[in-house]
Amino acid sequence: MRQIQLTIPNEKLQSIINVLVMDFKLKGIHTLSGETDSLIIIRSSVSRVDEIVEHLNNIGVGITYGIIDILDLKATIPPLGEIERVVPDRVTTKTAIEEIYNEIMRNARISINFIVFNLLAAIVAGLGIITNNLVTIVASMILSTFMGPMLGYSYGYVIKDKDLRKESSRAQIIGFLMCWITGLVIGVLYFPYNTILKSMALNLPMDTLYGITGFEPIIIITSIVIATCSGIAVGFSLTVGSSAVALVGIAIAATLVPAIVKSGLSISISLGSLLTGNIPFFSWEMSIALGSLTVFGINLFCIIVSSIIVFRLKKVRAPIKTWLAWRGPKLPKTETLQPEIIEEPQGVFGGFWRRLRGEGRQKGIKKLPARRKITKEEIKKEIEEELKRDMTERVKKEMKEELKHELKEVVKEELQDEVKEVVKEKVKEGMKEAVRDVIKDENNDNND
């Protein structure tokens, strides 16, 4: 379940709401409007998030204007099924592309966490192998972060991102060399101990992980099946937003770090056996080393190929890039306090610790000026000014009303005068016409 927050300009608010309501039949949409921008809050199931976000990208949200935030919801009241239509899951159902992309990019590249966890996993795996402790070996599988670069390579292949493939390949190579060298060092350290205390017997437990790292046909076949299942499972888990518990189980199923460590450890023991003249033991250990490397290669290849197939079925793509002319939210026009930079006081060890942290010899700290206290006199003046403004507005309104009334009277009188003049003119013309008619009639009577 996800909550989608859209930050968009106010002029785009109604059109975006129409799209969400008409195209996706979403209910329970909440809006918060500000001076220049608005916030739209909606809830949706994981299977519909990618469709909604992709449609919003197509109309420009997050690409040419606005921001899209996707938040994870643990629960909601009322339940989401009561306010949203249920969409059946399909093979192509997936979470938002941006979530998949961020998750892959976070684990695909070399980082401090990648180095530390793989190094710890290699040490734990080596100790588990030499002590024949299966629980310790399983713990090393959980610590390993080898799955991240492998998924990064698969995703880079699907979206045709050469840089991502290069970064993932570099991480895999460095992780492999780190685990292999760790196994080599553990073998070197264990060989003298085993030789001195056990009288050249070299009683290294050989049954540990032999069932999954031996060079036998049945072992290779089972490794292919397990690795393929692991790749399919990790692809589905990543694209549907499953929890980390499922990924832990997948990491345990795939034999990656223990196989690498055992190959390095077996090579160390084989070289030690060669130096001590134990040729049969040398050939035995070399075969186990080659078998371990073979199993690792099979796991690597099958997981990458199967995850590529899953990404293809899920129609995973690269996220749409934001335009250079992207219009982000605008801050309201308010006065802000400008920070004042003051020098940090020098202590006895202050400069040393700052240089150790990489902050330079002197570092300014930002401090906002203290707010000035407002006195009663200032409050009184502000109230008086507000009253003056109110009285001025009232007087202006009253004067406007009086002027309007006077103008009406003046216009009324002028209109009455004009009407009187018009009536007089009409009466005069009528009288003239009547006199003319009388005179004509008298002239006609005289002629007769």
N, C-alpha and C positions, 0 to 999 in steps of 0.2 A: 504494500500500500504506500502511495506516494502523495505528497502535497506539492503542488506546482504553484509558484508565485511568479507573477508577471509584473514587471515594472515598466510601464509604457507611458507615452505622452497623453495628456488629457484628450487631445483631439482624436486619438485612435481608440479611446475606451469603448465607445458604443459599437464600433465595427468588430472589435475583438470579442466582445460579449456575444454579438450576433453569431459569430463563427462558432464559439464554444457551445452555444445553445442549439443552433440549427444543425450544425454538422455532426456534433458529438453527443447531443442530447444530455449535456451535463446539467446537474442540478446542484443547489447549495453553493452557488457562486457568490463570493463576498468581494466587495470593492471598497477601497479607501482612497479618497481623492485629496490631492494636495494642491499647491499653487500652480505647479506646472506639470506634475506627473501623477499617475494613479497606480495603485497596487491591486491586482486581481488575485484572489486566493481560491484555488480549486483543489479537490481531492479526487484521486483516481486510482484504479488498480494498476499493478505493475505492468500487466499485459497491454494496457492502453496508453501508457505514458509515451512510448516511442512514437506511436501514431499521432498523438496530440502534438508532441514537440516537433515532429517533422512537418506537420501541417502549418504550425505556427512559424517555423523557419521559412516555409515557402511563401508566406505572405509578409515576411520581413522581420518578424519579431526575433530579436537576438542576432540578426544579421545586419540590418540597416538601422534599426532603432530598438530600444528596450533591452531588458534583461530577463532571462528565464532562470529561476532557481528551482532545483528539484530536491525535496527533503524527504527523508525516510520517516514514515509514521509507524509506530508500534501498534497503536489502537486508536479508534475514533468512535465517538458516540454522537448520534446513532450509528449503527454499523453501515459501512459503505454500500452493502448490497441493498439497503432499503432506499437509497437515494440515487443509485446508478444501475443501469441495466447490466446484467451479467453477460460477459463475453466469453464463450468457450475457448479454451487454449488450443492452439494449433502448433504445428511443427515450427512455423516461422515466428511464433510468439516470443518476444524478447523484451528486456527492459530497455530503457533509453540508451541510445548509442553513446551519448555523452558519459553516462555512468560506466559503460563497458570500456570506453576509451580511457577514462581517468583511472579505472582500476588496473588496466593493463599497463599504462604508462607509469604508474606508481611502482610496479614490481618488475618491469622489464629491464630497467637500466641499472648500472652499477651504482651502489650507494653504500653508506656505512652499515646499514642494516643487512644488506645483501652479503657483505664481506664477513661481518661478525657472526651472523647466524649460520652461514655455510661453514665457516671455520669451526664453530662450536659443534655443528652437526658432524663434521669430519672427525673431530677428536672423539666425540661420543661413539661414533660408528667404529672407529679403530679400537677403542677400549672394549666395546661390546664384542668385537670379533676375537680379540686375543683372550678374552675371558669366557667366550662361548655363552654370552648372555643375550638371548633373543629380545628381551624387554628393552635393554639398552640400545640395541640396533633399531628397534621400532621407534624409540625416542629420537634417534638421530634423523629418521625419516620425517618426523613431525617438525623438527627444527629446520630442516632444509628449506630454502627458498628457491630451489632450482626450477620450479614449475613456472615462475614468473617470466624469465627470459624466453622459455620455450613457447609460452603463449604469446609473448610479444613478437617472436619471429613468425608464428602462424598468422597473427593479426596483420603484421606488416606485409606478409605475402598476399593476404586477401585484399587489402586496400591499396596494394602496390606502393608501399612506403619504403624506399630504399634505406633511408636514414634509420628508421626503426629496426629494420632487419639487421643493419650493421651494428647498432647498439646492442641488440639482443644477442647477436652472434658473439660480440666481444664479451658480454657478460657470461655467456655459456663457456667460452674458452677460459676466461679467468677463473670462473668457478670450478671448472674441471681441473685446471692445473693446481689450484689451491687445495682441493680435496685430495688429488693424487699425490702431491708433495707431502701433505699431512700424513697420508698413509705410508709413504716412503720413510718419513722421519720416525713414525711410530714403530715401523718394522726395524729400522736401524737401532732404535733404543731398546727394543724388546729382544733382539738377537743376542747381544752379549749377556743379558740377564738369563736368558734361556740356556745359553751355552755354558756359562760359569756354574749356575746352580743346578743344572740338570745333566752335567757331564756330557756335553756335546750330543745330547739325545735329540734336541730340537723338537720337543714335544708340543709344538704349536697345535692347538685344537683345529683339526682340518674339517670337522663336520659342520662348523658354523657357516651358515649361508651356502653350503655346498649344493643344497637342493635348488637354489635359485641363481647361483653363479658358476655352476659347473659347465664344462664344454661338452654337452650331450644334446642329441636331437630333441628329446622330449623336453629338456630344459628350454631350448630355443623356441619350440612351438608354444609352450605355456607362457614364455616371456612375451611373445608376439600377441597372444590373446589378452593377457593381463594389461599390457601397455596400450593396446587399442581400446580396451574398455575404459582404461584410465583417461585417455585422451578424449573420448566421447563424453565421459562423465564430467570432466573439468570444463569442456566447452559448453555443455548444457548448464552447469552450475554457474558459470560466469555470465552467460547471456540471459538467464532468468532471475538473477539476483539472489541466489541461494546463500545461506549463511556459511560462516567459516567452518562450521562443524563438518559439512559435506566435503569441503576442500581438504580438511585434515585427513579424512578417511581416504580420499583419492591419493594424497601424498604417501600414505602408508602403503597403498596398493602398488605404487610405482617404485621400483628399486633403482634409485639413482645414486645417491651419495654412498651407501654401503658398498655398491659394486665398484665405484671408483676407488674408494679407500682400500678395499680388499685387493684390488689389482696392484696398487702401490706397495701395500704391505707384503703381498706375496712376492713381488719382485725383490724387495729388500731381503726377505728370507732366502729366496733362491740364490741371490748373489752371495749371501753369507754361506750358504751350503756349498756353493762352488769354491769359495775360498778355503773352506775346511775339507774339501775333497769329497763331499757327499753328493755325488752326481745324480743318483736316483731321486733324491729329495729335491735337487735343483730342477730337474725336468718336471717333476710333479707340481712344484710351486709355479713354474712358468706356465704350465697348462692351465692352472687355476687363474693366474693373472690374465691370460688371454681370454679365458671363458668369462671372467668378470667384465672385461672391456667389451666383449661381444654382447653380453646382456645389456650393458649400459647403452651401447650403440643401438640395439634393437628398441629399447625403451624410448630413447631420444627420437628416433625416426618415427616410430608408430604413434607416439603421443603428438608429435607435430603434424603428421599427416591426418590423423583422425580428428584433431581439433580444427584443422583447415576445412575438412569436410563438414563439420558441425557449423562453423562460421558461414560456409556457403549455404547450407540448408536454412540457417537462421537469417540469411540475407543481411549480414552485418556489413556496414559501410563505414567510411570515414566521416567524422562530424563535419557539418558545413562550416566553412570559415567565415568569420565576421568581416564585413567590408571595412575599408579604410575610412569611409565616410559615415561610420556608425554614429548614431545620435544617442548619447547616454542621458541619464537623468540629470536635470538641472537643479541646482540649489536655489532655494527661495532667496529673494533679495532682502537680506537682513544684515544688520551691522554685527560684525564679529570682533572679538577682542584679539588684537595682534599679539602673538607671543614675544616675549623679550628674552633674548639669549644672554645668560650670565655665565661667568666662568665658574667651573667647579673648583672648590677649595682643594689645595694640594695637601695630601697627607704624607706620612712617612713612606708608606708603601703604595700610595695611590698611583703614582706614575708607573711603577713596576707592574701592578696588576692591569692597568689600562693597556700598556704595551703588550702584556701577555695575552690579553683578549683581542688584540689587534685594533684598538680604538685610537691609537696615536698618542702623542705626548699630552695634548690638552683636548678635552672634549667638552663642548658646550652643552648645557642642559636647558631645556625649554621650560619657561615658567610664565604663566599667565599673570598679568598685573592684578593686584588685589582690588576687589570691588570697593568703591568709595561709599561710605555710609551716607544716607540721605537724611537731612535734618528736617525738623518740623517746619522751619521757615520756608524751605524749598517746597515742601508738600503744600503749605498754605498758598504760596505763589502759584503753583501749578493749578490748584483748585480755583483761585481767583481768575487766572487766565482762561480756564475752561468756562467759568460762569460768564466772563466777558464775551467769549466767542458765542456762547448760547444766546445771550441777550442781543448781541449784534445780529445774529441770524433771525431772531424773532422780530426785531425792529425792521429788518429788511423785508421780511415777509409781509408785515403789516403795512409798510409803506407801498409795497407793490400792489397790495389789495386796494389801498386807497387811490393810488394812481389809476388803477384799472377802472374803478368806479367813476372817478372824475372824467376820465377819457370817454367812458360810455355816455355820461351826461352831455359832454361837449359834442360828441358825435351825434347824439340824439337831437340836440338843439339845431345843429347845422343841417341835419336831414329835414327837420320840420320847416326850417326857413326855406330850404330848397324846394320842398313840396309846395309851400305857400306861393312862392314865385311862379312855379310851374302852373299852379291852378289859376293864378291871376292872368298869366299869359293866355291860357286856354279860354278863360272867360272873355277877355278882351277880343280875341280872335272870333269867338262865337257871336259876340255882340256886333262886331263889325260886319260879319257875314249877314246877320239878321237885318241890319240897317240897309245894307246894299240891296237885299232882296225887296225890302219895302219900297225903296226908291225906284227900283226897276218896275215894280207893280204899278206905282203911281204914274210913271212915264207912259206905260202901256195904256192906261185908262184914258189919259189926256189925248193921246193920238187917236184913239177910237172916237 
